[in-house]
Structure formats: structure tokens, C-alpha cells
């Protein structure tokens, strides 16, 4: 047995299996491949990353029997004995037919907890492809999910059996999966995946909220106000994603986003991306107003931008949704800054602006060495909560 670590699996020795493995891995499928003796030959990168909790590649016991003790030990944190039993029950006729020593040899090869199932395997099934369900926990939250496995026999040029390809997918059909992913951005999905494990991550924080939302809600029909809110959220998310950020919570008419130093490349780049996203969204507001049969200027967003040196950022995945959130004093402070940015202003903290290096500040046409700041509590638009919780935070317009 050869446990493959964080590198991509080497291609199987058999040329037919190698060609299939390369193509399926390139397509990003969940694929496992066994040789003619049901020994591990390959596992795709996406399958390994999913089974590794989206944090790392799960190790692959190359050369070990697919239903042996080594396999159950490696994959036991993802798939229970029930899943291995389901797989053996479905593919047992093939496995038995591919074992030269018959049932006695197969009993010796499989995990001891599966030996009783060997006696229940029927005679050889002549089919070349089957689909069956198994249960596992392909998710950071560890929820029990149903997956569909399609197993297909592979034959060489001479018609001899060379191995079996197993492709997995969630139980949802491709129409559902396509709908869920079609509006998404692959780069944003990757950034969300990068914070599957929560941890301390320095980041720029963006808060944006619709100013004067109550009068607008009373003035517009309920359907019209809903459409307006949806357009604003879509515009906000697009600006954040295009700037390389991660979309956070949507609360009412408000949007939260994070720009991580680790994904932006530096603290300066993260600060620049945050300011750029705010400017891009502010430039989109008039277009949103026009499409909602409002006059330009009738929709105003206020922005609060801040830096979080010790943010605790991570992904929360449940059966209902997946989102990224952050905890830390700076998150609350960013909300206080945003609440004080009346009149459609974008207020950024000194902690954020002074992280800009010359190249990034020049790109923004913003010179941190010649900026004048005002304490949040001294602003005419300062809220009671801002004066209570963060009066000394220095801010400027960006």
C-alpha cells in the first residue's frame, strides 16, 4: 500500500485507465478508479479535496483493496461502515467475479466487519454499468448526505477487463446543481473554500447599507421594493467578487464583505480592493435606480470601511446554506462607521487607509500621507452608538 499525500495521484499504469483518469480529473469530477483486482489505482483531486473537508487532499491507499481494512481506516471519517456495506452490496457480483479465489479469498481481503456480506453476494452480474446510493458526510459540517455512485467496467483493446471507474455526485440532479452554481463565480467559490476552516485572518471589512430605506419601502409597492433590494444585492455582490473579496451576510438592505490579506496577496492589496469595491458599488447605484423606475440620486448607500487585524473568519455550512462570517471588535466598529456615513459617503478608518502602499494608493488616487482624519464621535452624523462604542476611531472619506 502506498499512501499518497498532498500531491495529485499518479495516473494508473494501465493506459485505458490512465486516459480516463486524466480526463475525469480535468473535468473536476468526483472519481475513484480500481484495477482489475479491485485495488486502489486512482482518485481525482476534487474527490480527495471534498473528502478532506475542503481543507486538504485525503490520502489514498494506492494498491490496497477497495473494501479492505486500509480503505475503511483512511475514509472512515467520511464514510461509515454503512456506506462500505452499501457499496459492496451493489458491486459485490463484480468484486466476486474479479477475485480468482472466490468467496474464501474475498473474505480474507475485505474489512472484517464486511465478511458476513460476502456470503450474501449473488452470482456474477453481466451489466457493464450500475448506479446506486451510498451515505456519507461530504461537507465541512459533517451532515449525513446521500450520494449517487455510477460504476462502469473498463475494458482494454482486446476486450479484457482492466478495472472499474466509480463516479460520485450529490443526490440532486444536474438541473438543481446547475441552477445553484450557474450564478456563482468560481473564484469566489474558491475563496470561500479557503476559509472552510475558521481562523485568525487579517482582512479589510466593508459595510454598506441603503440610506432612507423606510421611506422608500413605504413609497414603493412591496414587489417593487423587493426587486430594488434584489438588484442592489446583486450589484453589491458583483462588485465585491470582481474586487477579489468574499461576500458575507446580507442583513435587510445591508451588505458585508471581507477582503483577506492572504488571498489578496498583502494587507495593502486587501485595503485597496475594499476601497475599490465600495467605489464600484457607489457607481452602480444610479443604474439600479434607473432600472427600478427611480431618479438617479433617489437611492443612496452609505459605506463603512475598516481594517481587522485579528478577525476570526470562517465558513458556516448548514443544510440550508453556506456563508462566510467574521467575529471581532473590528466588525462591530465597521458597522458603527457605516452608520455614521450619512449622505452617501464612504468613510474609511485610519487603520485601513494607512495600510496602503504607494502603488496601491496611487492606483486609488489617494495619498495617505496627506489625509486629514476626524474622530468618529466628532462627526455631525455620528450616531449614539458610535459615540458610545467607537468615538475615537479616526476616519476619512474615500
C-alpha positions as CSV (number, residue, x, y, z in Angstrom):
1,X,0.0,0.0,0.0
2,X,1.3,3.5,-0.9
3,X,-0.4,6.4,0.8
4,X,-0.4,9.4,-1.5
5,X,-0.2,12.7,0.4
6,X,-1.0,16.2,-0.8
7,X,0.2,15.7,-4.4
8,X,-2.0,14.6,-7.3
9,X,-2.4,10.9,-7.6
10,X,-0.1,9.3,-10.3
11,X,-2.0,8.0,-13.2
12,X,-2.8,4.3,-13.3
13,X,-0.4,2.0,-15.1
14,X,-3.0,0.7,-17.5
15,X,-3.2,3.1,-20.4
16,X,-7.0,2.9,-20.7
17,X,-7.5,3.7,-17.0
18,X,-4.8,6.4,-17.2
19,X,-6.6,8.2,-20.1
20,X,-9.9,8.1,-18.3
21,X,-8.3,9.3,-15.0
22,X,-6.7,12.3,-16.7
23,X,-9.9,13.3,-18.5
24,X,-12.1,12.9,-15.4
25,X,-9.7,14.8,-13.2
26,X,-9.5,17.7,-15.6
27,X,-13.3,17.8,-15.6
28,X,-13.3,18.3,-11.8
29,X,-15.4,15.1,-11.2
30,X,-15.5,13.0,-8.1
31,X,-13.8,9.9,-9.4
32,X,-12.3,6.8,-8.0
33,X,-10.6,4.0,-10.0
34,X,-9.8,0.5,-9.1
35,X,-7.8,-2.0,-11.1
36,X,-9.0,-5.4,-12.3
37,X,-8.4,-6.8,-8.8
38,X,-10.3,-4.0,-7.0
39,X,-7.2,-2.4,-5.7
40,X,-7.0,1.4,-5.5
41,X,-5.5,2.8,-8.7
42,X,-6.6,6.5,-8.7
43,X,-8.7,9.2,-7.0
44,X,-9.4,12.6,-8.5
45,X,-8.3,15.9,-6.9
46,X,-11.8,17.1,-6.4
47,X,-12.9,13.9,-4.7
48,X,-9.9,14.0,-2.4
49,X,-10.4,17.6,-1.5
50,X,-14.1,17.0,-0.7
51,X,-13.3,14.0,1.4
52,X,-10.6,16.1,3.1
53,X,-13.2,18.5,4.4
54,X,-12.3,21.1,1.8
55,X,-9.0,21.7,3.7
56,X,-6.6,19.2,2.2
57,X,-6.4,16.2,0.0
58,X,-7.4,13.0,1.8
59,X,-4.7,10.4,1.5
60,X,-5.2,7.5,-1.0
61,X,-4.1,4.0,-0.1
62,X,-2.9,3.0,-3.6
63,X,-2.6,-0.7,-4.0
64,X,-4.9,-1.5,-1.1
65,X,-8.2,-3.4,-1.7
66,X,-11.1,-1.1,-2.2
67,X,-13.1,-2.8,0.6
68,X,-10.2,-3.7,2.8
69,X,-9.3,-2.5,6.3
70,X,-6.8,0.1,4.9
71,X,-9.6,1.8,3.0
72,X,-12.0,1.9,5.9
73,X,-9.3,3.3,8.1
74,X,-8.4,6.1,5.7
75,X,-12.0,7.0,4.7
76,X,-13.8,6.1,7.9
77,X,-14.1,9.8,9.0
78,X,-16.2,10.5,5.8
79,X,-18.0,7.2,5.2
80,X,-19.3,4.9,7.8
81,X,-19.3,1.1,7.7
82,X,-22.9,1.5,6.3
83,X,-21.5,3.2,3.2
84,X,-18.9,0.5,2.6
85,X,-21.7,-2.1,3.1
86,X,-23.9,-0.3,0.5
87,X,-21.0,-0.3,-2.0
88,X,-20.2,-3.9,-1.5
89,X,-23.9,-4.9,-1.8
90,X,-24.2,-3.1,-5.1
91,X,-20.9,-4.1,-6.7
92,X,-20.5,-7.4,-5.0
93,X,-21.1,-9.5,-8.1
94,X,-18.4,-7.7,-9.9
95,X,-16.0,-7.9,-7.0
96,X,-16.6,-11.6,-6.5
97,X,-16.2,-12.3,-10.2
98,X,-12.8,-10.4,-10.2
99,X,-11.5,-12.4,-7.2
100,X,-9.7,-15.5,-8.5
101,X,-10.0,-17.4,-5.2
102,X,-13.8,-16.8,-5.0
103,X,-15.6,-16.1,-1.7
104,X,-12.8,-17.5,0.5
105,X,-10.3,-15.1,-0.9
106,X,-12.7,-12.2,-0.9
107,X,-13.5,-12.8,2.8
108,X,-9.8,-12.5,3.6
109,X,-9.4,-9.3,1.5
110,X,-12.3,-7.2,2.9
111,X,-12.6,-5.5,6.2
112,X,-13.5,-8.0,8.9
113,X,-16.8,-6.1,9.5
114,X,-17.8,-6.8,5.9
115,X,-17.1,-10.5,5.8
116,X,-20.7,-11.5,6.5
117,X,-21.8,-9.7,3.4
118,X,-19.6,-11.8,1.2
119,X,-21.8,-14.8,1.7
120,X,-24.8,-12.7,0.5
121,X,-23.3,-11.8,-2.8
122,X,-25.2,-13.2,-5.7
123,X,-23.7,-14.7,-8.9
124,X,-21.9,-12.5,-11.4
125,X,-23.9,-9.6,-12.8
126,X,-23.4,-9.2,-16.6
127,X,-24.1,-5.5,-16.6
128,X,-21.4,-3.1,-17.5
129,X,-22.6,0.0,-15.6
130,X,-24.8,0.4,-12.5
131,X,-25.9,3.3,-10.3
132,X,-26.6,3.1,-6.6
133,X,-26.8,5.3,-3.5
134,X,-24.5,5.5,-0.5
135,X,-24.4,7.7,2.5
136,X,-21.6,9.9,3.8
137,X,-20.6,13.3,5.1
138,X,-19.0,15.2,2.2
139,X,-19.3,18.6,3.9
140,X,-17.4,20.7,6.5
141,X,-20.4,20.5,8.8
142,X,-20.4,16.7,8.7
143,X,-24.0,16.4,7.8
144,X,-25.2,13.0,6.6
145,X,-25.8,13.1,2.9
146,X,-26.9,10.8,0.1
147,X,-24.6,10.3,-2.9
148,X,-25.2,8.5,-6.2
149,X,-22.4,6.3,-7.4
150,X,-22.1,5.3,-11.0
151,X,-19.7,2.4,-11.6
152,X,-18.6,1.4,-15.0
153,X,-16.5,-1.5,-16.1
154,X,-13.5,-0.7,-18.3
155,X,-12.1,-3.0,-21.0
156,X,-8.9,-2.9,-22.9
157,X,-8.4,-3.1,-26.7
158,X,-8.6,-6.9,-26.6
159,X,-11.8,-6.8,-24.6
160,X,-10.2,-7.9,-21.4
161,X,-11.4,-6.3,-18.1
162,X,-8.8,-3.7,-16.8
163,X,-10.6,-2.0,-14.0
164,X,-13.7,-0.1,-12.8
165,X,-14.4,3.6,-12.7
166,X,-16.6,4.9,-9.9
167,X,-18.0,8.4,-10.3
168,X,-19.9,10.1,-7.4
169,X,-22.3,13.1,-7.3
170,X,-24.7,14.5,-4.8
171,X,-28.2,13.0,-5.0
172,X,-29.5,16.2,-6.5
173,X,-29.9,16.1,-10.3
174,X,-27.7,18.2,-12.5
175,X,-30.6,20.6,-13.2
176,X,-30.6,21.5,-9.5
177,X,-26.8,21.6,-9.2
178,X,-26.6,23.7,-12.4
179,X,-29.1,26.2,-11.1
180,X,-27.3,26.5,-7.7
181,X,-23.9,27.1,-9.3
182,X,-24.7,28.9,-12.6
183,X,-24.9,32.4,-11.0
184,X,-21.8,31.8,-8.9
185,X,-18.2,32.8,-9.5
186,X,-15.6,30.1,-9.4
187,X,-13.0,32.4,-7.9
188,X,-15.4,33.3,-5.1
189,X,-16.3,29.7,-4.5
190,X,-12.5,29.0,-4.2
191,X,-12.1,31.9,-1.7
192,X,-15.0,30.6,0.4
193,X,-13.5,27.1,0.3
194,X,-10.2,28.6,1.5
195,X,-11.9,29.7,4.8
196,X,-13.7,26.4,5.4
197,X,-11.6,26.1,8.5
198,X,-12.1,29.1,10.7
199,X,-9.1,31.0,11.9
200,X,-7.4,34.4,12.5
201,X,-7.2,36.2,9.3
202,X,-6.3,39.9,8.8
203,X,-8.8,41.5,6.4
204,X,-10.4,44.7,5.2
205,X,-14.1,45.0,6.1
206,X,-16.8,46.6,4.1
207,X,-20.2,47.5,5.3
208,X,-22.8,49.1,3.0
209,X,-26.4,49.9,3.7
210,X,-29.3,51.6,2.0
211,X,-30.0,55.1,3.4
212,X,-33.6,56.1,3.9
213,X,-34.9,52.6,3.3
214,X,-38.1,53.1,5.4
215,X,-39.5,56.0,3.2
216,X,-38.6,54.0,0.1
217,X,-40.3,50.9,1.4
218,X,-43.5,52.9,2.1
219,X,-43.4,54.6,-1.2
220,X,-42.8,51.6,-3.5
221,X,-45.0,48.6,-3.8
222,X,-43.9,45.5,-1.8
223,X,-42.9,43.8,-5.1
224,X,-41.2,46.9,-6.3
225,X,-39.2,47.3,-3.1
226,X,-38.2,43.6,-3.2
227,X,-37.0,44.0,-6.8
228,X,-35.0,47.1,-5.8
229,X,-33.4,45.2,-2.9
230,X,-32.5,42.2,-5.1
231,X,-30.9,44.5,-7.7
232,X,-28.8,46.2,-5.0
233,X,-27.7,43.0,-3.5
234,X,-26.7,41.6,-6.9
235,X,-24.8,44.7,-7.7
236,X,-23.0,44.7,-4.4
237,X,-22.0,41.0,-4.6
238,X,-20.7,41.6,-8.2
239,X,-18.6,44.5,-7.1
240,X,-17.2,42.5,-4.1
241,X,-16.5,39.4,-6.2
242,X,-14.9,41.4,-9.0
243,X,-12.6,43.0,-6.5
244,X,-11.5,39.7,-5.1
245,X,-13.4,39.8,-1.9
246,X,-15.7,37.4,0.0
247,X,-19.4,38.2,0.3
248,X,-20.6,38.0,3.9
249,X,-24.0,38.3,5.4
250,X,-27.0,40.1,3.8
251,X,-29.0,41.7,6.6
252,X,-32.0,43.7,5.5
253,X,-30.7,46.2,3.0
254,X,-27.2,45.8,4.2
255,X,-24.2,44.0,2.8
256,X,-21.0,42.9,4.5
257,X,-17.8,41.8,2.7
258,X,-14.3,40.8,3.6
259,X,-11.0,41.2,1.7
260,X,-8.4,38.9,3.1
261,X,-4.8,39.7,3.1
262,X,-3.9,36.1,2.4
263,X,-6.0,35.9,-0.8
264,X,-5.3,39.5,-2.0
265,X,-1.5,39.0,-1.6
266,X,-0.8,41.6,1.0
267,X,-2.6,43.9,3.5
268,X,-2.1,46.8,1.1
269,X,-3.8,44.9,-1.7
270,X,-6.7,43.9,0.5
271,X,-7.2,47.5,1.6
272,X,-7.1,48.7,-2.0
273,X,-9.6,46.0,-3.0
274,X,-12.0,47.1,-0.3
275,X,-12.0,50.7,-1.3
276,X,-12.2,49.8,-5.0
277,X,-15.3,47.6,-4.3
278,X,-17.0,50.5,-2.4
279,X,-16.3,52.9,-5.2
280,X,-17.6,50.4,-7.9
281,X,-20.8,49.8,-6.0
282,X,-21.4,53.5,-5.5
283,X,-21.0,54.0,-9.2
284,X,-23.7,51.3,-9.9
285,X,-26.3,52.9,-7.7
286,X,-27.7,55.2,-10.3
287,X,-28.1,52.3,-12.8
288,X,-30.0,50.4,-10.1
289,X,-32.3,53.4,-9.5
290,X,-33.0,53.8,-13.3
291,X,-33.9,50.1,-13.7
292,X,-36.2,50.5,-10.7
293,X,-38.0,53.5,-12.3
294,X,-36.4,55.9,-9.8
295,X,-34.5,59.0,-10.5
296,X,-30.7,59.0,-10.1
297,X,-29.9,60.2,-6.6
298,X,-33.0,58.7,-5.1
299,X,-31.0,55.7,-3.9
300,X,-28.1,56.4,-1.6
301,X,-25.8,53.9,0.0
302,X,-23.6,54.7,3.0
303,X,-20.3,52.8,3.4
304,X,-18.1,51.9,6.4
305,X,-14.6,50.5,5.7
306,X,-12.3,49.3,8.4
307,X,-9.3,47.0,9.0
308,X,-9.4,43.9,11.2
309,X,-6.1,42.7,12.3
310,X,-7.4,39.8,14.4
311,X,-10.6,38.9,12.7
312,X,-11.8,35.3,13.2
313,X,-13.0,34.4,9.7
314,X,-14.6,31.1,8.7
315,X,-17.3,29.4,6.7
316,X,-20.6,28.3,8.2
317,X,-22.2,25.5,6.2
318,X,-25.6,24.1,7.1
319,X,-28.2,22.1,5.4
320,X,-29.9,25.4,4.3
321,X,-27.0,27.5,3.1
322,X,-23.2,28.2,3.2
323,X,-21.9,31.6,4.1
324,X,-18.7,33.3,5.4
325,X,-18.8,35.3,8.6
326,X,-16.2,37.0,10.8
327,X,-16.1,37.8,14.5
328,X,-14.1,40.5,16.2
329,X,-14.3,44.0,17.7
330,X,-13.4,45.5,14.3
331,X,-16.6,44.1,12.7
332,X,-18.7,46.0,15.2
333,X,-16.6,49.1,14.7
334,X,-17.1,48.9,10.9
335,X,-20.8,48.8,11.4
336,X,-20.6,51.9,13.6
337,X,-18.5,53.7,10.9
338,X,-21.1,52.8,8.2
339,X,-24.0,54.1,10.3
340,X,-22.2,57.5,10.5
341,X,-21.6,57.8,6.8
342,X,-24.8,59.7,6.0
343,X,-25.3,61.4,2.7
344,X,-23.9,58.6,0.7
345,X,-20.4,58.9,1.9
346,X,-17.8,56.2,2.1
347,X,-15.9,56.5,5.4
348,X,-12.7,54.6,5.9
349,X,-10.7,54.2,9.1
350,X,-7.2,55.3,9.5
351,X,-6.2,51.7,10.2
352,X,-7.4,50.8,6.7
353,X,-6.1,53.7,4.7
354,X,-2.6,53.7,6.2
355,X,-2.1,50.1,5.1
356,X,-2.0,51.3,1.5
357,X,1.5,51.1,0.0
358,X,2.5,53.6,-2.7
359,X,1.5,51.6,-5.7
360,X,-2.0,50.8,-4.4
361,X,-2.6,54.3,-3.1
362,X,-1.6,55.7,-6.4
363,X,-4.0,53.4,-8.2
364,X,-6.8,54.7,-6.0
365,X,-5.5,58.3,-6.4
366,X,-5.4,58.5,-2.6
367,X,-2.4,59.8,-0.8
368,X,-2.4,58.5,2.8
369,X,0.4,61.0,3.8
370,X,-1.9,64.0,3.1
371,X,-5.2,62.7,4.5
372,X,-6.9,64.6,7.3
373,X,-9.0,62.4,9.7
374,X,-11.9,63.1,12.0
375,X,-12.7,61.2,15.1
376,X,-15.9,59.2,14.6
377,X,-17.5,60.8,17.7
378,X,-16.9,64.3,16.4
379,X,-18.8,63.8,13.1
380,X,-22.0,65.7,12.7
381,X,-23.6,62.5,11.6
382,X,-22.2,60.4,14.5
383,X,-24.8,58.1,15.9
384,X,-25.4,57.5,19.6
385,X,-23.9,54.0,19.4
386,X,-20.8,55.4,17.6
387,X,-20.3,57.9,20.3
388,X,-20.7,55.2,22.9
389,X,-18.7,52.4,21.3
390,X,-16.1,53.8,19.0
391,X,-15.8,57.6,19.4
392,X,-12.0,57.7,18.9
393,X,-11.8,55.8,15.6
394,X,-10.3,58.2,13.1
395,X,-12.0,58.2,9.6
396,X,-11.8,60.0,6.3
397,X,-13.8,60.0,3.1
398,X,-12.6,57.8,0.3
